[in-house]
Amino acid sequence: MCKSHSSKEYDIYLQSYFQDNMDEDSRKPHRLRHSGPKADKKKAKNKHEQELTPQQRNPKAFAFHSVNKVAKSVKRTLDIHTKKTHIPEVDRTPVEPPPVVVAVVGPPKVGKTTLLSCLIKNFTKQKLTSVQGPVTIVSGKKRRLTFLECNNDVNSMIDVAKVADLVLLLIDASFGFEMETFEFLNICQVHGFPKIMGVLTHLDMFRNTKKLRKTKKRLKHRFWTEIYQGAKLFYLSGMVNGEYQKTEVHNLGRFISVMKFRPLHWRTTHPYLLADRMEDLTDPELIRQNAKCDRTVCLYGYVRGTHFKSNCNVHLPGAGDFSVKDISFLPDPCPLPERENRRSLNESERLIYAPMSGVGGIVYDKDAVYIDLGGSHSHTQQAVEEDAPINELVATMKNPMKTLEDKMATSELTLFKNAAPLTEADIHRMNLSGQQEEKTVADAVNGRDRRKAVFGENTDDEEDKDDDDDDEEDEDSDDEVGGDDEDTDGDEEQDETEEDFSKPGALKTEMFTRSAKKRKMDGEGENLAFADSDDDLEENFQLFTPVAEKKNTPRKQSNINSSSSSRGRGGGQHMDVEINYKADSETDSEMESTEIDDGVVEKKRKKRTKVSEQEQVTHRKGSREEKYGGLNDRIDEKQDSSDNECGEHVGNGAEDGSEEDEDDVEYQEKEDYDAREDNLNEESGLLRWKENIAEKASQSFLKNKQTNWRKIVYGHESEDYDGESEEEGEVGGLFKISKKKKDQRKGIDGFDCSRDATGQNQEWNIQELLESIQDCFVTGKWDKSEDAKALLDQDDDLYGAFEDLETGEVMEDHQQEDEEEEEDAEDGGGGEDKDVEKPKMKRDMTKEERKQKALDKRAEKKRKLKAMFDAEYDASGGGGEESFYDEWRSEMEQQAQLNRAEFENLDEDLRVQYEGFRPGLYVRVQLDNMPCEFIDHFDPTYPVILGALLSAEDTIGYVNLRVKKHRWHKKILKTKDPLIISLGWRRFQTIPLYSIQDHNMRQRLLKYTPEHMHCTASIWGPITPQGTGFLAVQTVAGTPDFRIAATGVVLELDKSVTVVKKLKLTGTPYKIYKKTAFIKGMFNSELEVSKFEGASIRAVSGIRGQIKKPVRTPEGAFRATFEDKLLLSDIVFVRTWYRVEVPKFYNPLTTLLFPLQQRSQWEGMKTLGQLKREKGIKAEANPDSSYKSIERKGRSFHPLVIPKHLQRDLPFKDKPKVATRQKDPVQAQRVAVVREPKERKVAELMKMLKTLHEHKMKQRRSQMRERAQQHEKDKRKIEMKRTEKQKVVKKQIYRVLGQIEKKKKRHEKE
Amino acid sequence: LTSMASNMRSFEGSNFFRQRLILATLSGKAVKIKKIRSKDDDPGIRDFEASFIRLLDKLTNGSRIEVNETGTSMFYQPGLLPGGSIEHDCSLQRAIGYYLEALVCLAPFSKTPIHAVLRGITNDQIDPSVDQIKLSTFPILKKFLGTDEGLELKIIKRGAAPEGGGEVIFKCPTRQKLRPVQFTDPGKVKRIRGVAWATRVSPAVTNRMVDSVRSVLNQCLADIYIYTDHQKGSQSGKSPGFGLTLVAETTNGAFLTAELASNVKGSEAGPTVPEDLGKDAAKHLLKEIHRGGCVDSSSQSLAVLLMCLGQQDVSKILTGPLTPYTIQFLRHIKDFFGVTFKIETKSNKGTDDNEEDLNTGGDKLVLTCVGVGYTNLSKVIL
């Protein structure tokens, strides 16, 4: 207010003001202290507290006053509530998620690289000289980030938008928004809209703070309209020494590292990889021979999205479709720190991994790859694991999974290129057991060398798989495969080790436990394979062989085991450097292991601390053996896999050896134990032989019972699980193989039927069968948790005494006593002494105490019940109304938990098999047949993405899209003009047909896209799930205009198109009856017409009709009826729809394969307009359409003729005054003669006389003519008569003359 | 070629013909089958397979099917499934069940709901009858679809084995996605139902069958009701025959079925005695209960397929021992979809030693898998 006043005036004003308020000041009221010591004192004095709520004190104030108001407010709250609810989805985020992809995007010269390096420096305290490709860092205890800079090519902008979780959108504030910014935002919108954070740079260019503030505000609001109100916009105020200010970058980093993300649909359904490392594995020799040969390429990266299946096809945006040759997971190069209760990361945990920038040990140059060897010490290790970068190496060394000895046992050496790798065990075998060698040879003769070949050919993965199989078996056969020692042992051993870990007294470092665990797993796996087949054999063997022989068998076994194990596990990962040493150690261990009777198993058991437990276990095992022993031979027969597995049994001799050392102390104990075990085995074996005969029949029905299903299903393909295989076991030897082959052949052409024929022909006694399943019926026994009686008892437990209201009888709480006992038992802790003490304690308790206790217990029960009810009530949102949504949500929650828990404890290899490679794993993907340009023109600044394709997504078909031209794109789009589309993972050029749906669901072709409306586009392109968004650009080359031409969504996929185009056929009538007309010229043949019979036709004049029937001639003419009579000049047409073919043009953009300069300049198929413009072709004008000057003839009109009777009636003034013009000009000049009446009369009379005369003359003339005619007639008659007379006369004369002549002649003759 | 990456699967032999074509259709991968009965006296595909191919042709749009001259090898490039109404005369070599089993696998993934009319043999001794499919497969399908609204199998005419003359109408709704299913507790059998059918034989036959079934099954359960279905006139097909389909329903909604049909007229085995058939069918049902699980042996393969085609969530199902057909199905699923099932044996013996064992038949298997996230690509969304 003071601004307008001068300073003097202002002073005066103030003075007057103070004077006015002077007297008020003196009456200033007392202000109570609300805080501070004084207030506290007062509060302490006045202890009264209001116990009533305002509602209770003043209920009227809170009552409804207006129903409408309340209804409105209730509606509003409900509305808000409903808006918040989303369709629940299963949360599939993994426990250890992959790094968050943070993309730095912006137009050129905006400060992307600077920001990126600042951020990296902020997180890792390292400064990267040049950032190329993705940089992965650990930003916190639970989060890793992958930074990615997006260059200014539309291609990479599109690709980056598909993988980025968070986008830092850089905006040059001094310039404002640029096209690229909006283009990128639109790209993001289409591909799922990741989180976007704007960053304003170049704010130091503003000198004027006010202008700065205004610009900020303006930009912020524009940004908000584009994303959402309140979207985060960050300001980087200025540069210090070429870097952004530290605090600001730090704040930005904080924002990034706490940001939460919404799952995006496409990404949660498609696994993908952002490759952060690339290697060319092609044989250099091949490249030397042909520089353009196809390459084998390895791409590395974190799996993102969802589980990556090993056999899926992938699309590399910018390169094309490939099928994954091989995929395997590697140790995480940039792992999260171990769980510790520290708040921040220490220096060593701030890892950075960016191989493309040269941080991970590898530098990509234009024509070479440099590997950072990390000093002279690391050199040897580098040689061993060449393809692993230093960080990985360090990581693996930091937490080794196996002990050194272990590794050595598994390592191997390849002497010749194609030979099977040699392991220490092999050497050992060569040295020690010639007998063993013979066996393998014999095997080879039998045709079992296949096994060995498999191992030789197998890659590490397959071997891993084998191992997994074994592990899995272990899990499967937990208790039920009781028949074999090793198996159960393995399990128990596992339990026991777990116990060990849980015990605080177990003096093991974490590292050790890890390695032990791993070793244990291996061991188990091996054991299991063993158990599966060979052991069964063994067992059977034991049944029939004398005890003395039995002693030998385990030793042999362990021999086999050790040799095969090392062979099996080799894998080529480890290089054997010190074979000799290892061989030595191996022999040692071997010796030791052979000494022990049941080596493998017993040694593990020895770890146990409690002997009693051990005994218990063996007892149980023994009994189980008794029970099921008889089955073993059957299983064995059935599994034809047994012979295959023979070579596979992977024992663990080596481990035995190592363990032996540890457990030397307990050696004695163990031996004792072994002896006992042996006895037990003998006894049980004998018992089994006799006892189980009775059970056999019943067990035979369950012949599948103890089979290893995993092996049957996913084992070797050749193993056909058939009834026939039973017989095989009995024959054995050579016959087996031939028979199997026969089976196989039969198998491939077997009878295709879903019904299980194997169980049908089994004979089975109904009574026994009924007995075995009696508890399958509701009438049978129930499980304790389900049994009604047990549950009722439990209820009694819970609710205690009650009064029967009908009888008035009070039921005593009879359970109480028992409960007390139970409780005592819990308190008592000790086993047997507790029983002794109990009665005594009871007596000691006074009656009151007991009563008090009972009361307490009841109160406790009540409290629990109430808590349960509360929990339920809260969960359902206070009433039943929301229960549907809540139920749904909890269902999803449960599913998510199950998803996480199901495979959590499995071995990693096995888990990968079941789930695929889960997100967060670091994997190496090998691709074959990559074009050489991918390597030649590789540029790390372009993102390499491996997007997996789900089933059927790698096929091509017709795709219907809902499309809308982008409102900022300047031109409308023309049908059949090529368009570059980004859909799913792909970018491709295709030719769309635009159409719109008519009311009768017809897809009518459009020539151009509507200006502001959606239409349908049909393209020939990759099949992509419905609902996937896409965007289209006309060119990727940089243009000043907005490049995004259209956006939309996939509607429908099909293998045929239904787009139609209007086609009018015209004809003309050539004969017209009343309402029927014959029309020609519309069709060419009778057949054509008959196809259109009944079609409605229309004349140009609007008369509608129908085609009736073809006529013979002219060809193609037909009869038609109309609603009115046609004119001959009418044109008749029929409206038809002609199906339009979508051009089968699909051209994926292979930008990654181009040289760098060409990438952003790529131009595919050109539009027709472009081509014409370039070639200077003008469209040929239709001569009909060209303008012609119109010549109009002057028209001559007929004179107006007024009919006479009309003229007569007209009044004079309206009568035509114009005299009739005379034809003869001479006459016209004559003067009209007007006669006197007398003259007129005379003239009249004269005229009459004349007429009479004329008439008389006329008559006379006609009479005269008649007379003349009569006369003529008479004359003719007379004439005729005369001539007739003359004829007769002449005749006579001639006759006479003739006679005379004759006479003459006769005379002469005479 | 419509496929961009190398995608073809090749197989040998005629066995598991349907599985391969079904999975190829669902996964969109081409299939080449070679050496179909190449060593056989009568080489090449048989009539019923040819009929199956024709059915597939009707079901799909844009597929390419090539069979060589001798019929010993075929190539199949699948298209999409338009659905709609289909009529098919099935070959008389196999029952309608042979075709229906495949149709059930494909139907939920078509563009519009399928309305199929199939003609041929409704009941025979080889394939699951239409009754069995209705009683055993439909409950499973319902689990995965969510509801059984629009799911229908109507037997218009019944046709026994050699001559056929039966007609059924099959309707199935479509789904965009399937639900993951966890079904590992079948509960206990609470009732037994069944259908005793007879065509062109005395109506008394059905009653005789029912009596003999009751004589066996009454020992374990009282709640038994077997419907008699004696068809007459044009609805009874062209051949005489009779049979029995039994289903045991459990408290948790699992259905275990078993069935038997009489010998074909004029077969070497001679005529079947209804009482024997009833008894045998009852025995089969008991065996099926002995196998147990939440899915009976005839629908195992469908359950496995639908589990695999679910969302990327864990599905779990308890089954009895796997049938050879299912085993091969699992292998093929691995081949086509890359899904490996976790197969655990669940012993029927009590876990604790102190608890007494329940006699609940043989060991059960828990099949667990993560779905591939399959979506129905044919269905239109607007």
Contacts between the chains, C-beta under 8 A, distances in Angstrom:
chain1	res1	chain2	res2	distance
A	90	B	311	7.1
A	90	B	313	5.7
A	92	B	312	6.4
A	92	B	313	7.8
A	268	B	312	8.0
A	269	B	312	7.2
A	269	B	373	5.1
A	269	B	375	7.8
A	306	B	312	5.4
A	306	B	373	6.8
A	307	B	312	6.6
A	307	B	370	6.5
A	309	B	337	7.8
A	309	B	338	4.0
A	309	B	339	7.7
A	309	B	372	7.4
A	310	B	338	6.2
A	311	B	338	4.3
A	312	B	338	6.3
A	313	B	4	8.0
A	313	B	5	4.2
A	313	B	7	7.1
A	320	B	4	7.6
A	321	B	4	4.2
A	321	B	5	4.1
A	322	B	5	6.2
A	323	B	5	4.8
A	323	B	6	5.5
A	323	B	7	7.7
A	472	B	342	7.5
A	475	B	344	6.5
A	476	B	343	6.7
A	476	B	344	5.2
A	476	B	345	5.0
A	477	B	345	6.6
A	478	B	345	7.8
A	478	B	347	7.8
A	479	B	347	6.0
A	479	B	349	7.5
A	480	B	345	5.8
A	480	B	347	4.4
A	480	B	349	7.3
A	480	B	363	6.3
A	620	B	353	7.5
A	701	B	287	7.6
A	701	B	290	7.0
A	701	B	362	7.3
A	702	B	362	4.5
A	702	B	363	7.0
A	704	B	321	3.8
A	704	B	322	7.8
A	704	B	362	7.4
A	704	B	363	7.9
A	705	B	321	7.6
A	705	B	362	5.8
A	705	B	363	5.0
A	706	B	345	7.8
A	706	B	363	7.6
A	707	B	321	8.0
A	709	B	321	8.0
A	709	B	322	6.4
A	709	B	343	4.2
A	709	B	345	6.7
A	709	B	365	6.0
A	710	B	342	8.0
A	710	B	343	5.1
A	712	B	322	7.7
A	712	B	327	6.2
A	713	B	322	7.1
A	713	B	327	5.2
A	713	B	330	4.8
A	713	B	331	6.4
A	713	B	341	7.3
A	713	B	343	6.4
A	714	B	330	7.4
A	714	B	331	7.1
A	714	B	334	6.7
A	714	B	340	6.4
A	717	B	331	7.0
A	720	B	324	7.9
A	721	B	324	5.6
A	721	B	327	5.6
A	722	B	324	6.7
A	745	B	39	6.9
A	747	B	13	7.1
A	747	B	15	6.2
A	748	B	12	5.1
A	748	B	13	2.5
A	748	B	14	7.4
A	748	B	15	5.6
A	748	B	35	6.9
A	749	B	13	4.7
A	749	B	14	4.8
A	749	B	15	6.0
A	749	B	35	8.0
A	749	B	36	7.2
A	749	B	37	5.0
A	749	B	39	7.7
A	749	B	40	6.5
A	750	B	13	7.4
A	750	B	14	7.7
A	750	B	15	3.9
A	750	B	16	8.0
A	751	B	15	7.3
A	752	B	14	6.8
A	752	B	15	5.6
A	752	B	16	5.9
A	752	B	17	5.2
A	752	B	18	6.2
A	753	B	98	7.9
A	753	B	126	5.8
A	753	B	127	6.5
A	753	B	325	7.0
A	754	B	101	5.9
A	754	B	127	7.4
A	754	B	128	6.5
A	754	B	298	6.3
A	754	B	301	6.1
A	754	B	323	7.2
A	754	B	325	4.5
A	755	B	126	7.1
A	755	B	127	7.1
A	755	B	128	6.5
A	755	B	297	7.6
A	755	B	298	6.6
A	755	B	323	7.6
A	755	B	325	7.6
A	756	B	297	4.9
A	756	B	323	3.7
A	756	B	324	6.7
A	756	B	325	7.1
A	758	B	323	7.7
A	758	B	324	6.9
A	759	B	287	6.1
A	759	B	291	7.4
A	759	B	297	7.9
A	760	B	284	7.4
A	762	B	287	7.9
A	764	B	283	7.0
A	764	B	287	7.0
A	766	B	216	6.3
A	766	B	282	7.9
A	766	B	283	6.1
A	766	B	286	7.0
A	769	B	283	7.2
A	769	B	286	5.0
A	769	B	287	6.9
A	769	B	290	6.3
A	770	B	219	6.0
A	770	B	220	6.0
A	770	B	286	6.6
A	771	B	359	6.5
A	772	B	290	6.3
A	772	B	359	5.4
A	772	B	361	5.9
A	773	B	220	7.8
A	773	B	286	6.4
A	773	B	289	5.1
A	773	B	290	5.0
A	773	B	292	7.8
A	773	B	359	6.3
A	773	B	360	6.6
A	773	B	361	4.4
A	774	B	220	6.7
A	774	B	359	5.1
A	775	B	188	7.6
A	775	B	358	4.0
A	775	B	359	4.7
A	775	B	360	5.1
A	776	B	188	6.1
A	776	B	189	5.5
A	776	B	289	5.1
A	776	B	290	7.8
A	776	B	292	6.5
A	776	B	359	7.7
A	776	B	360	5.1
A	776	B	361	5.9
A	777	B	188	5.8
A	777	B	189	4.7
A	777	B	190	7.9
A	777	B	220	5.0
A	777	B	221	5.3
A	778	B	188	4.7
A	778	B	189	6.6
A	778	B	190	4.9
A	778	B	221	7.4
A	778	B	251	6.6
A	779	B	220	6.5
A	779	B	221	6.2
A	779	B	222	7.9
A	780	B	188	6.8
A	780	B	220	8.0
A	780	B	358	7.2
A	780	B	359	7.2
A	781	B	356	8.0
A	781	B	358	5.6
A	781	B	359	7.9
A	782	B	188	7.5
A	782	B	358	8.0
A	783	B	358	6.7
A	784	B	355	6.8
A	895	B	180	6.2
A	895	B	313	5.2
A	895	B	314	7.4
A	898	B	182	6.9
A	898	B	313	7.5
A	898	B	314	5.0
A	898	B	316	7.7
A	899	B	313	5.5
A	899	B	314	5.0
A	899	B	370	7.5
A	902	B	314	4.6
A	902	B	316	7.8
A	902	B	342	7.9
A	902	B	368	6.2
A	903	B	342	7.6
A	913	B	340	5.0
A	914	B	340	5.5
A	914	B	341	7.8
A	914	B	342	5.3
A	914	B	368	7.6
A	914	B	369	7.2
A	914	B	370	6.7
A	915	B	370	5.0
A	916	B	338	7.2
A	916	B	370	7.3
A	949	B	5	7.8
A	950	B	372	7.0
A	950	B	373	6.4
A	950	B	374	7.5
A	950	B	375	7.8
A	951	B	26	7.2
A	951	B	27	4.3
A	951	B	28	5.6
A	951	B	29	7.4
A	951	B	336	7.7
A	951	B	337	6.4
A	951	B	372	6.6
A	951	B	374	6.5
A	952	B	27	6.5
A	952	B	28	2.9
A	952	B	29	8.0
A	952	B	377	5.6
A	953	B	28	7.8
A	954	B	3	6.2
A	954	B	4	5.3
A	954	B	5	5.1
A	954	B	7	6.2
A	954	B	28	7.5
A	955	B	2	5.1
A	955	B	3	5.1
A	955	B	4	7.3
A	955	B	7	7.6
A	955	B	28	5.0
A	956	B	2	4.6
A	956	B	3	7.4
A	956	B	4	6.6
A	957	B	2	6.5
A	957	B	62	6.7
A	957	B	79	8.0
A	957	B	80	7.0
A	1022	B	4	7.3
A	1023	B	28	7.2
A	1023	B	377	6.1
A	1025	B	375	5.1
A	1025	B	377	6.3
A	1026	B	375	7.7
A	1026	B	377	7.3
A	1026	B	379	7.1
A	1026	B	380	7.2
A	1026	B	381	4.5
A	1027	B	381	5.8
A	1051	B	380	6.6
A	1051	B	381	6.7
A	1051	B	382	6.9
A	1052	B	380	4.6
A	1052	B	381	7.7
A	1053	B	80	6.4
A	1053	B	377	5.3
A	1053	B	378	6.9
A	1054	B	61	7.0
A	1054	B	62	7.6
A	1054	B	80	6.3
A	1055	B	61	4.8
A	1055	B	62	2.3
A	1055	B	63	7.8
A	1055	B	79	4.6
A	1055	B	80	5.3
A	1056	B	61	6.2
A	1056	B	62	6.3
